[in-house]
Amino acid sequence: MNIETIVNQDLYTYLKSQGEVDEMLPDAPDILGKWQQIATAYIPDGIREFNGYPTVSLGWMMYIGMAVAKFWDVDWAKYDAVENLYLILRDKRGYDCMDEYIREDVLGLKGKEYDKLNALVAECASRTFSNLHHQHIEPGTKAAFEAYTQCLHQMYMMGAAVQLKRMGYHMTMIG
């Protein structure tokens, strides 16, 4: 089983147990369509931070997925036209404070909800890092880069799924 499948299954099981995602994950082609652009811009920052702060490097991508889902809900025509959503998110307060910016200004969270989301993302990032670490991939290799990118992809998609559910979008089988 590849790391992306392992992380997907682990995060899905965890988030479902917490009531944060539905039985069926969302099919969100608009949000998925932004992935490549965001990943290309994010990876230099994420890799730079990974050695010292691996859970931050992974967790910030979950926040980015949440922000893109919120943008999709608010005014997708406007945000879809933005050349690089990641740079907009990062440059408001800088990489180190991007999580706070997204929780406060993009998602509008305060108090217990702010703290609850912080704990949720931290747990997801920790789980993902643990799964990645247990693959015993040699650092600095092409395989390590690909595994890291796959982990980021799952964090992004799970962030979007969590935010879509929080905004009232529920995924159910039809028929």
Stockholm file with secondary structure:
# STOCKHOLM 1.0

chainA/1-175         MNIETIVNQDLYTYLKSQGEVDEMLPDAPDILGKWQQIATAYIPDGIREFNGYPTVSLGWMMYIGMAVAKFWDVDWAKYDAVENLYLILRDKRGYDCMDEYIREDVLGLKGKEYDKLNALVAECASRTFSNLHHQHIEPGTKAAFEAYTQCLHQMYMMGAAVQLKRMGYHMTMIG
#=GR chainA/1-175 SS CCHHHHHHHHHHHHHHHTTSSCSSCCCCHHHHHTHHHHHHHHHHHHHHHHTTCHHHHHHHHHHHHHHHHHHHHHHHHHHHTCSCHHHHHHHHHCGGGHHHHIIIIISCCCHHHHHHHHHHHHHHHHHHHHHHHTTCCCTTSHHHHHHHHHHHHHHHHHHHHHHHHHTTCCCCCCC
#=GC SS_cons         CCHHHHHHHHHHHHHHHTTSSCSSCCCCHHHHHTHHHHHHHHHHHHHHHHTTCHHHHHHHHHHHHHHHHHHHHHHHHHHHTCSCHHHHHHHHHCGGGHHHHIIIIISCCCHHHHHHHHHHHHHHHHHHHHHHHTTCCCTTSHHHHHHHHHHHHHHHHHHHHHHHHHTTCCCCCCC
//
